[in-house]
Amino acid sequence: MTVGQASGFAYRVRKNGDVEISHHGRQATVLRGQAASAFVVQASRCAPEDAQQLMARATGNYKRSNERLASRHARNRA
């Protein structure tokens, strides 16, 4: 079962209970055991937009509020 592709994240529950999270079609992470169970419960209770946020947090790919600061850094200036 693949769910929620609005922001590029999708997840699929494997037969063995693991949860595979992908971003734009590429595998980002696999949750196993208790983490997988907790994720499925949370994702089933929330809206698809919120599920996108859950998947982003599970993969570590979410905003950290430093984007503006990083754009001013010397290495990021052209």
Gaussian input, Z-matrix of N, CA and C with variables (Angstrom, degrees):
# hf/3-21g

backbone

0 1
 N
 C     1     B1
 C     2     B2     1     A1
 N     3     B3     2     A2     1     D1
 C     4     B4     3     A3     2     D2
 C     5     B5     4     A4     3     D3
 N     6     B6     5     A5     4     D4
 C     7     B7     6     A6     5     D5
 C     8     B8     7     A7     6     D6
 N     9     B9     8     A8     7     D7
 C    10    B10     9     A9     8     D8
 C    11    B11    10    A10     9     D9
 N    12    B12    11    A11    10    D10
 C    13    B13    12    A12    11    D11
 C    14    B14    13    A13    12    D12
 N    15    B15    14    A14    13    D13
 C    16    B16    15    A15    14    D14
 C    17    B17    16    A16    15    D15
 N    18    B18    17    A17    16    D16
 C    19    B19    18    A18    17    D17
 C    20    B20    19    A19    18    D18
 N    21    B21    20    A20    19    D19
 C    22    B22    21    A21    20    D20
 C    23    B23    22    A22    21    D21
 N    24    B24    23    A23    22    D22
 C    25    B25    24    A24    23    D23
 C    26    B26    25    A25    24    D24
 N    27    B27    26    A26    25    D25
 C    28    B28    27    A27    26    D26
 C    29    B29    28    A28    27    D27
 N    30    B30    29    A29    28    D28
 C    31    B31    30    A30    29    D29
 C    32    B32    31    A31    30    D30
 N    33    B33    32    A32    31    D31
 C    34    B34    33    A33    32    D32
 C    35    B35    34    A34    33    D33
 N    36    B36    35    A35    34    D34
 C    37    B37    36    A36    35    D35
 C    38    B38    37    A37    36    D36
 N    39    B39    38    A38    37    D37
 C    40    B40    39    A39    38    D38
 C    41    B41    40    A40    39    D39
 N    42    B42    41    A41    40    D40
 C    43    B43    42    A42    41    D41
 C    44    B44    43    A43    42    D42
 N    45    B45    44    A44    43    D43
 C    46    B46    45    A45    44    D44
 C    47    B47    46    A46    45    D45
 N    48    B48    47    A47    46    D46
 C    49    B49    48    A48    47    D47
 C    50    B50    49    A49    48    D48
 N    51    B51    50    A50    49    D49
 C    52    B52    51    A51    50    D50
 C    53    B53    52    A52    51    D51
 N    54    B54    53    A53    52    D52
 C    55    B55    54    A54    53    D53
 C    56    B56    55    A55    54    D54
 N    57    B57    56    A56    55    D55
 C    58    B58    57    A57    56    D56
 C    59    B59    58    A58    57    D57
 N    60    B60    59    A59    58    D58
 C    61    B61    60    A60    59    D59
 C    62    B62    61    A61    60    D60
 N    63    B63    62    A62    61    D61
 C    64    B64    63    A63    62    D62
 C    65    B65    64    A64    63    D63
 N    66    B66    65    A65    64    D64
 C    67    B67    66    A66    65    D65
 C    68    B68    67    A67    66    D66
 N    69    B69    68    A68    67    D67
 C    70    B70    69    A69    68    D68
 C    71    B71    70    A70    69    D69
 N    72    B72    71    A71    70    D70
 C    73    B73    72    A72    71    D71
 C    74    B74    73    A73    72    D72
 N    75    B75    74    A74    73    D73
 C    76    B76    75    A75    74    D74
 C    77    B77    76    A76    75    D75
 N    78    B78    77    A77    76    D76
 C    79    B79    78    A78    77    D77
 C    80    B80    79    A79    78    D78
 N    81    B81    80    A80    79    D79
 C    82    B82    81    A81    80    D80
 C    83    B83    82    A82    81    D81
 N    84    B84    83    A83    82    D82
 C    85    B85    84    A84    83    D83
 C    86    B86    85    A85    84    D84
 N    87    B87    86    A86    85    D85
 C    88    B88    87    A87    86    D86
 C    89    B89    88    A88    87    D87
 N    90    B90    89    A89    88    D88
 C    91    B91    90    A90    89    D89
 C    92    B92    91    A91    90    D90
 N    93    B93    92    A92    91    D91
 C    94    B94    93    A93    92    D92
 C    95    B95    94    A94    93    D93
 N    96    B96    95    A95    94    D94
 C    97    B97    96    A96    95    D95
 C    98    B98    97    A97    96    D96
 N    99    B99    98    A98    97    D97
 C   100   B100    99    A99    98    D98
 C   101   B101   100   A100    99    D99
 N   102   B102   101   A101   100   D100
 C   103   B103   102   A102   101   D101
 C   104   B104   103   A103   102   D102
 N   105   B105   104   A104   103   D103
 C   106   B106   105   A105   104   D104
 C   107   B107   106   A106   105   D105
 N   108   B108   107   A107   106   D106
 C   109   B109   108   A108   107   D107
 C   110   B110   109   A109   108   D108
 N   111   B111   110   A110   109   D109
 C   112   B112   111   A111   110   D110
 C   113   B113   112   A112   111   D111
 N   114   B114   113   A113   112   D112
 C   115   B115   114   A114   113   D113
 C   116   B116   115   A115   114   D114
 N   117   B117   116   A116   115   D115
 C   118   B118   117   A117   116   D116
 C   119   B119   118   A118   117   D117
 N   120   B120   119   A119   118   D118
 C   121   B121   120   A120   119   D119
 C   122   B122   121   A121   120   D120
 N   123   B123   122   A122   121   D121
 C   124   B124   123   A123   122   D122
 C   125   B125   124   A124   123   D123
 N   126   B126   125   A125   124   D124
 C   127   B127   126   A126   125   D125
 C   128   B128   127   A127   126   D126
 N   129   B129   128   A128   127   D127
 C   130   B130   129   A129   128   D128
 C   131   B131   130   A130   129   D129
 N   132   B132   131   A131   130   D130
 C   133   B133   132   A132   131   D131
 C   134   B134   133   A133   132   D132
 N   135   B135   134   A134   133   D133
 C   136   B136   135   A135   134   D134
 C   137   B137   136   A136   135   D135
 N   138   B138   137   A137   136   D136
 C   139   B139   138   A138   137   D137
 C   140   B140   139   A139   138   D138
 N   141   B141   140   A140   139   D139
 C   142   B142   141   A141   140   D140
 C   143   B143   142   A142   141   D141
 N   144   B144   143   A143   142   D142
 C   145   B145   144   A144   143   D143
 C   146   B146   145   A145   144   D144
 N   147   B147   146   A146   145   D145
 C   148   B148   147   A147   146   D146
 C   149   B149   148   A148   147   D147
 N   150   B150   149   A149   148   D148
 C   151   B151   150   A150   149   D149
 C   152   B152   151   A151   150   D150
 N   153   B153   152   A152   151   D151
 C   154   B154   153   A153   152   D152
 C   155   B155   154   A154   153   D153
 N   156   B156   155   A155   154   D154
 C   157   B157   156   A156   155   D155
 C   158   B158   157   A157   156   D156
 N   159   B159   158   A158   157   D157
 C   160   B160   159   A159   158   D158
 C   161   B161   160   A160   159   D159
 N   162   B162   161   A161   160   D160
 C   163   B163   162   A162   161   D161
 C   164   B164   163   A163   162   D162
 N   165   B165   164   A164   163   D163
 C   166   B166   165   A165   164   D164
 C   167   B167   166   A166   165   D165
 N   168   B168   167   A167   166   D166
 C   169   B169   168   A168   167   D167
 C   170   B170   169   A169   168   D168
 N   171   B171   170   A170   169   D169
 C   172   B172   171   A171   170   D170
 C   173   B173   172   A172   171   D171
 N   174   B174   173   A173   172   D172
 C   175   B175   174   A174   173   D173
 C   176   B176   175   A175   174   D174
 N   177   B177   176   A176   175   D175
 C   178   B178   177   A177   176   D176
 C   179   B179   178   A178   177   D177
 N   180   B180   179   A179   178   D178
 C   181   B181   180   A180   179   D179
 C   182   B182   181   A181   180   D180
 N   183   B183   182   A182   181   D181
 C   184   B184   183   A183   182   D182
 C   185   B185   184   A184   183   D183
 N   186   B186   185   A185   184   D184
 C   187   B187   186   A186   185   D185
 C   188   B188   187   A187   186   D186
 N   189   B189   188   A188   187   D187
 C   190   B190   189   A189   188   D188
 C   191   B191   190   A190   189   D189
 N   192   B192   191   A191   190   D190
 C   193   B193   192   A192   191   D191
 C   194   B194   193   A193   192   D192
 N   195   B195   194   A194   193   D193
 C   196   B196   195   A195   194   D194
 C   197   B197   196   A196   195   D195
 N   198   B198   197   A197   196   D196
 C   199   B199   198   A198   197   D197
 C   200   B200   199   A199   198   D198
 N   201   B201   200   A200   199   D199
 C   202   B202   201   A201   200   D200
 C   203   B203   202   A202   201   D201
 N   204   B204   203   A203   202   D202
 C   205   B205   204   A204   203   D203
 C   206   B206   205   A205   204   D204
 N   207   B207   206   A206   205   D205
 C   208   B208   207   A207   206   D206
 C   209   B209   208   A208   207   D207
 N   210   B210   209   A209   208   D208
 C   211   B211   210   A210   209   D209
 C   212   B212   211   A211   210   D210
 N   213   B213   212   A212   211   D211
 C   214   B214   213   A213   212   D212
 C   215   B215   214   A214   213   D213
 N   216   B216   215   A215   214   D214
 C   217   B217   216   A216   215   D215
 C   218   B218   217   A217   216   D216
 N   219   B219   218   A218   217   D217
 C   220   B220   219   A219   218   D218
 C   221   B221   220   A220   219   D219
 N   222   B222   221   A221   220   D220
 C   223   B223   222   A222   221   D221
 C   224   B224   223   A223   222   D222
 N   225   B225   224   A224   223   D223
 C   226   B226   225   A225   224   D224
 C   227   B227   226   A226   225   D225
 N   228   B228   227   A227   226   D226
 C   229   B229   228   A228   227   D227
 C   230   B230   229   A229   228   D228
 N   231   B231   230   A230   229   D229
 C   232   B232   231   A231   230   D230
 C   233   B233   232   A232   231   D231

   B1=1.4483
   B2=1.5244
   B3=1.3074
   B4=1.4525
   B5=1.5173
   B6=1.3353
   B7=1.4622
   B8=1.5159
   B9=1.3421
   B10=1.4585
   B11=1.5059
   B12=1.3101
   B13=1.4469
   B14=1.5284
   B15=1.3348
   B16=1.4598
   B17=1.5216
   B18=1.3293
   B19=1.4625
   B20=1.5145
   B21=1.2952
   B22=1.4483
   B23=1.5101
   B24=1.3157
   B25=1.4512
   B26=1.5142
   B27=1.3030
   B28=1.4562
   B29=1.5209
   B30=1.3229
   B31=1.4564
   B32=1.5093
   B33=1.3264
   B34=1.4471
   B35=1.5159
   B36=1.3253
   B37=1.4625
   B38=1.5243
   B39=1.3161
   B40=1.4581
   B41=1.5289
   B42=1.3213
   B43=1.4687
   B44=1.5232
   B45=1.3335
   B46=1.4598
   B47=1.5330
   B48=1.3421
   B49=1.4582
   B50=1.5170
   B51=1.3287
   B52=1.4648
   B53=1.5217
   B54=1.3294
   B55=1.4616
   B56=1.5254
   B57=1.3145
   B58=1.4687
   B59=1.5205
   B60=1.3303
   B61=1.4650
   B62=1.5170
   B63=1.3375
   B64=1.4590
   B65=1.5241
   B66=1.3163
   B67=1.4611
   B68=1.5165
   B69=1.3256
   B70=1.4649
   B71=1.5272
   B72=1.3492
   B73=1.4498
   B74=1.5154
   B75=1.3340
   B76=1.4596
   B77=1.5131
   B78=1.3136
   B79=1.4605
   B80=1.5211
   B81=1.3309
   B82=1.4531
   B83=1.5258
   B84=1.3319
   B85=1.4551
   B86=1.5167
   B87=1.3263
   B88=1.4593
   B89=1.5231
   B90=1.3154
   B91=1.4569
   B92=1.5163
   B93=1.3253
   B94=1.4631
   B95=1.5148
   B96=1.3070
   B97=1.4524
   B98=1.5177
   B99=1.3344
   B100=1.4550
   B101=1.5287
   B102=1.3178
   B103=1.4681
   B104=1.5224
   B105=1.3179
   B106=1.4708
   B107=1.5166
   B108=1.3219
   B109=1.4660
   B110=1.5177
   B111=1.3289
   B112=1.4625
   B113=1.5252
   B114=1.3316
   B115=1.4588
   B116=1.5231
   B117=1.3275
   B118=1.4662
   B119=1.5256
   B120=1.3167
   B121=1.4643
   B122=1.5267
   B123=1.3385
   B124=1.4671
   B125=1.5222
   B126=1.3177
   B127=1.4673
   B128=1.5258
   B129=1.3282
   B130=1.4585
   B131=1.5268
   B132=1.3135
   B133=1.4690
   B134=1.5176
   B135=1.3173
   B136=1.4677
   B137=1.5309
   B138=1.3166
   B139=1.4632
   B140=1.5320
   B141=1.3299
   B142=1.4659
   B143=1.5331
   B144=1.3424
   B145=1.4722
   B146=1.5231
   B147=1.3303
   B148=1.4571
   B149=1.5239
   B150=1.3197
   B151=1.4595
   B152=1.5294
   B153=1.3285
   B154=1.4575
   B155=1.5244
   B156=1.3220
   B157=1.4660
   B158=1.5321
   B159=1.3096
   B160=1.4672
   B161=1.5253
   B162=1.3305
   B163=1.4664
   B164=1.5219
   B165=1.3177
   B166=1.4616
   B167=1.5242
   B168=1.3161
   B169=1.4635
   B170=1.5262
   B171=1.3105
   B172=1.4637
   B173=1.5269
   B174=1.3317
   B175=1.4657
   B176=1.5250
   B177=1.3297
   B178=1.4581
   B179=1.5089
   B180=1.3242
   B181=1.4549
   B182=1.5237
   B183=1.3082
   B184=1.4475
   B185=1.5220
   B186=1.3098
   B187=1.4583
   B188=1.5217
   B189=1.3036
   B190=1.4504
   B191=1.5268
   B192=1.3210
   B193=1.4661
   B194=1.5191
   B195=1.3132
   B196=1.4603
   B197=1.5303
   B198=1.3268
   B199=1.4504
   B200=1.5293
   B201=1.3267
   B202=1.4521
   B203=1.5268
   B204=1.3257
   B205=1.4551
   B206=1.5240
   B207=1.3254
   B208=1.4617
   B209=1.5221
   B210=1.3211
   B211=1.4622
   B212=1.5253
   B213=1.3087
   B214=1.4718
   B215=1.5208
   B216=1.3169
   B217=1.4597
   B218=1.5363
   B219=1.3173
   B220=1.4632
   B221=1.5269
   B222=1.3135
   B223=1.4601
   B224=1.5176
   B225=1.3467
   B226=1.4544
   B227=1.5178
   B228=1.3152
   B229=1.4732
   B230=1.5168
   B231=1.2773
   B232=1.4731
   B233=1.5090
   A1=108.05
   A2=117.96
   A3=123.34
   A4=108.26
   A5=115.39
   A6=120.02
   A7=109.69
   A8=117.17
   A9=124.20
   A10=116.58
   A11=118.54
   A12=120.86
   A13=112.48
   A14=118.99
   A15=122.51
   A16=112.64
   A17=118.58
   A18=122.19
   A19=112.32
   A20=116.89
   A21=120.12
   A22=114.60
   A23=119.26
   A24=121.68
   A25=109.86
   A26=115.65
   A27=122.17
   A28=107.10
   A29=115.82
   A30=118.44
   A31=109.73
   A32=113.23
   A33=119.81
   A34=107.23
   A35=115.17
   A36=121.35
   A37=107.76
   A38=116.07
   A39=121.12
   A40=110.24
   A41=116.61
   A42=121.37
   A43=112.57
   A44=116.82
   A45=120.39
   A46=112.88
   A47=117.90
   A48=121.41
   A49=114.63
   A50=117.68
   A51=120.50
   A52=109.45
   A53=116.07
   A54=121.36
   A55=107.89
   A56=115.56
   A57=121.59
   A58=107.80
   A59=116.19
   A60=121.54
   A61=107.93
   A62=115.37
   A63=120.22
   A64=109.73
   A65=115.08
   A66=122.31
   A67=107.42
   A68=116.01
   A69=122.95
   A70=111.65
   A71=115.31
   A72=120.49
   A73=116.33
   A74=117.92
   A75=121.00
   A76=109.38
   A77=116.23
   A78=120.47
   A79=110.56
   A80=116.11
   A81=121.24
   A82=111.69
   A83=117.08
   A84=120.83
   A85=110.00
   A86=115.09
   A87=122.12
   A88=107.51
   A89=116.04
   A90=121.55
   A91=107.97
   A92=115.51
   A93=120.48
   A94=110.62
   A95=115.56
   A96=122.06
   A97=114.03
   A98=114.56
   A99=121.03
   A100=111.96
   A101=117.82
   A102=120.72
   A103=110.95
   A104=116.66
   A105=120.89
   A106=110.54
   A107=116.89
   A108=120.78
   A109=111.44
   A110=116.30
   A111=120.95
   A112=110.72
   A113=117.14
   A114=120.79
   A115=111.35
   A116=117.00
   A117=120.92
   A118=110.36
   A119=117.26
   A120=120.74
   A121=110.33
   A122=117.19
   A123=120.85
   A124=111.24
   A125=117.32
   A126=121.06
   A127=111.57
   A128=117.13
   A129=119.30
   A130=112.24
   A131=116.82
   A132=121.15
   A133=113.92
   A134=118.67
   A135=120.05
   A136=111.64
   A137=114.39
   A138=122.19
   A139=109.65
   A140=117.82
   A141=120.28
   A142=113.82
   A143=117.37
   A144=120.06
   A145=110.41
   A146=116.08
   A147=119.99
   A148=110.79
   A149=117.45
   A150=120.93
   A151=109.98
   A152=116.98
   A153=120.32
   A154=110.30
   A155=116.82
   A156=121.45
   A157=110.41
   A158=117.41
   A159=120.97
   A160=111.01
   A161=116.01
   A162=119.99
   A163=110.96
   A164=117.08
   A165=120.45
   A166=110.36
   A167=116.05
   A168=119.88
   A169=111.24
   A170=117.95
   A171=121.30
   A172=111.12
   A173=117.12
   A174=120.63
   A175=112.23
   A176=117.32
   A177=120.34
   A178=112.33
   A179=117.37
   A180=121.87
   A181=109.62
   A182=115.81
   A183=120.53
   A184=108.95
   A185=117.01
   A186=121.57
   A187=110.64
   A188=115.43
   A189=121.56
   A190=111.76
   A191=116.59
   A192=123.63
   A193=113.51
   A194=118.02
   A195=119.79
   A196=111.64
   A197=117.26
   A198=119.53
   A199=112.42
   A200=116.74
   A201=120.27
   A202=110.21
   A203=116.94
   A204=122.08
   A205=110.71
   A206=117.56
   A207=121.57
   A208=111.58
   A209=117.83
   A210=119.46
   A211=111.72
   A212=117.25
   A213=120.92
   A214=112.96
   A215=117.24
   A216=121.18
   A217=109.63
   A218=117.03
   A219=122.96
   A220=112.80
   A221=118.15
   A222=119.53
   A223=112.85
   A224=117.74
   A225=121.42
   A226=113.59
   A227=116.79
   A228=120.21
   A229=108.90
   A230=115.81
   A231=119.57
   A232=111.73
   D1=125.21
   D2=176.91
   D3=-110.63
   D4=132.53
   D5=-173.13
   D6=-133.99
   D7=144.66
   D8=167.58
   D9=62.86
   D10=87.67
   D11=179.56
   D12=-115.64
   D13=19.15
   D14=-175.67
   D15=-61.49
   D16=-43.39
   D17=-178.57
   D18=-106.18
   D19=15.89
   D20=177.67
   D21=97.81
   D22=-12.12
   D23=178.45
   D24=-93.48
   D25=145.49
   D26=174.32
   D27=-147.53
   D28=152.60
   D29=175.23
   D30=-132.67
   D31=156.25
   D32=179.71
   D33=-142.20
   D34=135.19
   D35=178.78
   D36=-91.84
   D37=122.49
   D38=179.45
   D39=-79.63
   D40=166.27
   D41=179.89
   D42=-59.08
   D43=-33.52
   D44=-177.31
   D45=-84.67
   D46=2.08
   D47=177.37
   D48=98.35
   D49=-10.14
   D50=176.69
   D51=-68.05
   D52=153.33
   D53=178.05
   D54=-116.55
   D55=120.82
   D56=178.28
   D57=-99.19
   D58=121.91
   D59=178.22
   D60=-107.00
   D61=127.78
   D62=179.22
   D63=-120.43
   D64=155.22
   D65=178.45
   D66=-127.77
   D67=116.60
   D68=-176.56
   D69=52.55
   D70=42.49
   D71=174.59
   D72=85.23
   D73=-4.95
   D74=179.94
   D75=-110.50
   D76=136.43
   D77=-178.52
   D78=-61.72
   D79=126.35
   D80=179.33
   D81=-101.03
   D82=-41.57
   D83=179.53
   D84=-163.02
   D85=165.08
   D86=175.21
   D87=-128.20
   D88=126.57
   D89=176.54
   D90=-99.31
   D91=136.94
   D92=-178.99
   D93=-127.69
   D94=157.73
   D95=172.86
   D96=63.99
   D97=-133.25
   D98=-175.99
   D99=-64.81
   D100=-35.67
   D101=178.27
   D102=-63.24
   D103=-39.58
   D104=178.75
   D105=-66.52
   D106=-44.25
   D107=179.71
   D108=-61.95
   D109=-44.80
   D110=179.91
   D111=-63.90
   D112=-39.94
   D113=179.49
   D114=-62.99
   D115=-45.07
   D116=-178.72
   D117=-62.20
   D118=-41.47
   D119=178.86
   D120=-63.17
   D121=-47.06
   D122=-179.65
   D123=-64.56
   D124=-43.21
   D125=-177.64
   D126=-66.97
   D127=-33.50
   D128=-179.35
   D129=-74.52
   D130=-21.35
   D131=-178.74
   D132=-90.29
   D133=-11.07
   D134=-173.61
   D135=-114.13
   D136=169.44
   D137=177.48
   D138=-71.09
   D139=158.20
   D140=179.70
   D141=-56.55
   D142=-35.74
   D143=178.78
   D144=-64.83
   D145=-39.49
   D146=178.96
   D147=-71.36
   D148=-32.08
   D149=176.77
   D150=-64.08
   D151=-35.27
   D152=175.95
   D153=-60.02
   D154=-42.71
   D155=178.55
   D156=-64.78
   D157=-41.24
   D158=177.46
   D159=-59.67
   D160=-44.18
   D161=-179.87
   D162=-66.43
   D163=-39.28
   D164=178.19
   D165=-62.61
   D166=-42.96
   D167=179.12
   D168=-66.94
   D169=-37.32
   D170=-179.86
   D171=-65.27
   D172=-32.42
   D173=-179.34
   D174=-91.26
   D175=-11.04
   D176=-176.78
   D177=82.59
   D178=8.55
   D179=-177.48
   D180=-103.85
   D181=79.51
   D182=177.90
   D183=-148.93
   D184=163.54
   D185=-175.78
   D186=-65.38
   D187=139.44
   D188=-178.51
   D189=-113.77
   D190=12.25
   D191=178.35
   D192=65.35
   D193=21.64
   D194=177.78
   D195=-118.75
   D196=12.91
   D197=-175.71
   D198=-63.31
   D199=-42.03
   D200=-179.16
   D201=-66.22
   D202=-43.71
   D203=178.96
   D204=-61.59
   D205=-43.54
   D206=-178.44
   D207=-65.72
   D208=-32.16
   D209=-179.00
   D210=-69.46
   D211=-20.03
   D212=178.55
   D213=-87.64
   D214=-9.89
   D215=-177.16
   D216=-67.01
   D217=146.49
   D218=-175.96
   D219=-57.78
   D220=-38.23
   D221=-177.64
   D222=-69.85
   D223=-17.58
   D224=-179.27
   D225=-98.58
   D226=2.01
   D227=177.78
   D228=-90.58
   D229=142.61
   D230=-178.71
   D231=-92.17

